[in-house]
């Protein structure tokens, strides 16, 4: 089956494969459309999927469609909440140790609270920097994985060459709607791009599928 949006009213025209390259009248408006040849059908189908999702068309200049970074709270909620609580408790203990006449208990609370808060803040800061250093950028032409803040590493796959899109989620990741996304292309063996803790991974896969040939 070959599908093509009407040039006049944008209604999708569906014809059998043997009508590839033929002139077909749109049932909605009567406009005459030239159906794509067999080799062009996949590209037209991709453009139709993108349009149905309200995404930029496959044709024309390259433009960014979606950019995602690894999640923190949703990826590891217990660790995130624990570090935040440690910061709050550390600051509270340090403030209590600084108030009033000093004694042994307050001195210990001040030092323990200060050290705990600094360690927890440092862990959160390092975690945040790691999340900021990774990004998955999806355009209407390709998917790019960027890694690093000071030093950069980039890996990209053109959508026409994507062979498989994998989404891996544990039970808890499904509850929090995060997961690992992997892309493999026709020119490489194995996973070419893999990024963990991506929020809404099924939505990301849907966007990529809108631009790659299917079937």
Residue, then its C-alpha position, 0 to 999 in steps of 0.5 A: x500500500x502506498x500513501x501520500x497526502x493530497x497536494x491540495x487538501x492534505x488528506x492521505x491518499x491510499x493506493x495499491x503498490x501497482x499504482x506507484x507513479x500513476x496519477x490518482x484523483x483525491x476522493x475528498x477534493x478531486x485534485x489529481x496527484x502523482x503517486x510516488x514511485x516505489x523507492x519514494x514511498x517510504x520517504x512519503x510515509x515518513x513525512x505523513x507520520x511526522x505530519x500526523x504527530x504535529x512534527x516538522x516535515x522531513x523535507x527542507x532544511x534540518x531543524x531540531x525536533x526534540x532534545x532530551x537529557x537524562x532524568x535525575x529524580x525520576x531515574x533514581x528517586x530514593x537516592x535523590x530524595x536521600x541526598x536532599x534530606x541529607x542536605x537539609x539535615x546537615x544544614x539544620x545540624x550545623x545551624x543548631x550547633x552554631x546557636x547558643x553556648x557551645x558544648x560537645x554535642x553542639x560541636x559534633x552536630x556542627x561538624x557532622x552537619x556541615x560535612x554531611x551537607x557538603x558531601x550531599x551537595x557535592x554528590x548532587x552537583x556531580x550528578x547534575x553535571x553528569x546529566x547536563x553533559x549528556x543529551x540526545x538531539x533529534x532533528x528531522x534528518x538525524x539523531x545525535x548523542x552528545x557527551x561531555x561539557x569541557x571535552x565533547x564526544x558526538x555520535x549520530x545516525x541518519x534516520x534513513x539508516x536506522x534499523x532498530x530502536x530499542x527501549x529497555x525499562x525495569x518495572x520501577x522505570x516503567x512506573x517513573x516513565x524513564x528508560x534506556x534508549x538504543x539505536x542501531x543502524x544498517x551500517x553497524x553491528x550492535x548498538x550505535x547510540x545508547x543513552x540511559x535514564x531518558x524520560x518518556x522513552x516511548x515518546x522519544x522512540x515515536x518521534x524517531x520512528x516518524x522520520x525513519x523508513x518503516x516496513 
